[in-house]
Amino acid sequence: MKSIPTKSYKYIEIANSIEQQIYEGVLKLGDKLPSLRVLQQEYGVSISTVLQAYYQLEAKNLIEPKPKSGYFVIFCSTDIPKNLEKSSPHQSSVKSSSTEIIVDFFQNITIEKGVDFSLGVPSKELLPIAKLNKVMHEAIISLPLGGSAQGDILGRENLRRQIARRSILWGGKLTENDLIITSGCTSALSFSLMTVTKPGDTIAVESPVYFGLLQLANTLGLRVLELPTDPLSGIDLKALEKAIEKNDIKAIAIISNFNNPMGNTMSDDGKKALVKIIQKHNIPLIEDDIYGDIYYGESRPTTCKTYDDTGLVILCGSFSKTLACGYRVGWVAPGNYFDEIVKLKLYLSSTTATITEEALALFLEKGRYDHHLRKLRHTLHTNSLKFLKAIVAYFPKDTRVSKPKGGFLLWIELASTIDTEVIYKLAECEEIRFFPGKIFTLQDQYTNCLRLSYGLVWNEEIDNALYRLGILIKNYEQIKN
């Protein structure tokens, strides 16, 4: 089943058409765009609609106006860095361990100074804080005892219903009875792993892999098998099948849409093929779809759950990346493992926070979420282009960068001689933070890589921080000692 297109506007259609021509080199640097009058007649729209399209392209630094001359292309295809190559980790499982950099990051997460490219959530300026505060107040008023009473073990029914309704966007058929609310996506992933594995078991993952999953594996005493991953299409399914033949894999865990950290997205065919593999071998698939709503295209991508008719896919999600990280509201659609996960939630966390659940349910019910997402996706897409352009301008010429079609993370590969942990320590002295690549693996790899978040408000300070980071990288040989 294909993903279902969301509502489209004419100015977006016009802007997307011109944007595609710029990327493909049909419209080149310095070319003049058609006049407002020409496009008005061609598309049969108003002048204001054409202006909206041009404003959107201008915000992305693709075009600019010149007084009394019209609009001109200011983006060149050479502004796009080289593509990443497929990863090639060793094909052996490894026991997980903690990383000092991760511990240091979370100990200093509230320090608000300098520029933080390591944040795994959008900055507060991009979130609807005032509107969330309003629905929070409404939730307190509407709930019995102001929300202080203990809630349902499954979570607020209204919130589960709203999440289930949204599943139609990715071709899903969930109902409120298929869902369990959790304390964030990490909790959903924890319950899922604890349900289908035991200490000493092996799980298969993408490589590079989200460090939070590695930390969970460490806590649960699991072995991790990292598999080759394509920067565009995701986990290598042929490598996965070979790994299943050679290893006793108890579960597979992936981020199928806008993977963290590489940003890749599996195609519909890839997701279907992966579901066939797990059904053939009866291996549960834990699918983290936390970035699925942050897409840049015309429609939301599907999930592996879309094609699952046997209940082997455990789908996890959260509102942490789109609305409020501090609310700690996530969810899981456990499929065959529903009863087991309910028991784990009961034993380990009991019920979750009623007030925040009801607040988010109201926010979704009133249609505010989709309005917010449209603005957020546009801002993040614009940021991604500005970051790519800055990286081309400020980083070494041999730099390779991911080109995600959603989310807000960039994976950057530098020359093999560069150790990004050294750069990390130097950058901290300049109040610039990012995550070095070594924390996204258990093997001796990605030491020359780093992850940047562009979920920030673009300004001169951000641009300057990228410039200074580029200087540190270019001068690595002189300053590493």
Secondary structure as GFF3:
##gff-version 3
##sequence-region A 1 481
A	DSSP	alpha_helix	10	23	.	.	.	ID=ss1
A	DSSP	alpha_helix	36	43	.	.	.	ID=ss2
A	DSSP	alpha_helix	47	59	.	.	.	ID=ss3
A	DSSP	beta_strand	63	66	.	.	.	ID=ss4
A	DSSP	beta_strand	70	73	.	.	.	ID=ss5
A	DSSP	three_ten_helix	77	79	.	.	.	ID=ss6
A	DSSP	beta_strand	94	95	.	.	.	ID=ss7
A	DSSP	alpha_helix	100	107	.	.	.	ID=ss8
A	DSSP	beta_strand	115	116	.	.	.	ID=ss9
A	DSSP	three_ten_helix	124	126	.	.	.	ID=ss10
A	DSSP	alpha_helix	129	142	.	.	.	ID=ss11
A	DSSP	three_ten_helix	144	147	.	.	.	ID=ss12
A	DSSP	alpha_helix	157	166	.	.	.	ID=ss13
A	DSSP	three_ten_helix	167	170	.	.	.	ID=ss14
A	DSSP	three_ten_helix	176	178	.	.	.	ID=ss15
A	DSSP	beta_strand	180	182	.	.	.	ID=ss16
A	DSSP	alpha_helix	185	196	.	.	.	ID=ss17
A	DSSP	beta_strand	202	206	.	.	.	ID=ss18
A	DSSP	alpha_helix	211	219	.	.	.	ID=ss19
A	DSSP	beta_strand	223	227	.	.	.	ID=ss20
A	DSSP	beta_strand	229	230	.	.	.	ID=ss21
A	DSSP	beta_strand	234	235	.	.	.	ID=ss22
A	DSSP	alpha_helix	237	246	.	.	.	ID=ss23
A	DSSP	beta_strand	249	254	.	.	.	ID=ss24
A	DSSP	alpha_helix	268	281	.	.	.	ID=ss25
A	DSSP	beta_strand	285	288	.	.	.	ID=ss26
A	DSSP	three_ten_helix	304	307	.	.	.	ID=ss27
A	DSSP	beta_strand	313	318	.	.	.	ID=ss28
A	DSSP	three_ten_helix	325	327	.	.	.	ID=ss29
A	DSSP	beta_strand	330	333	.	.	.	ID=ss30
A	DSSP	three_ten_helix	335	337	.	.	.	ID=ss31
A	DSSP	alpha_helix	338	348	.	.	.	ID=ss32
A	DSSP	alpha_helix	354	365	.	.	.	ID=ss33
A	DSSP	alpha_helix	368	394	.	.	.	ID=ss34
A	DSSP	beta_strand	400	401	.	.	.	ID=ss35
A	DSSP	beta_strand	409	413	.	.	.	ID=ss36
A	DSSP	alpha_helix	420	429	.	.	.	ID=ss37
A	DSSP	beta_strand	432	433	.	.	.	ID=ss38
A	DSSP	beta_strand	435	436	.	.	.	ID=ss39
A	DSSP	three_ten_helix	437	440	.	.	.	ID=ss40
A	DSSP	beta_strand	449	453	.	.	.	ID=ss41
A	DSSP	alpha_helix	460	474	.	.	.	ID=ss42
A	DSSP	alpha_helix	476	479	.	.	.	ID=ss43
###
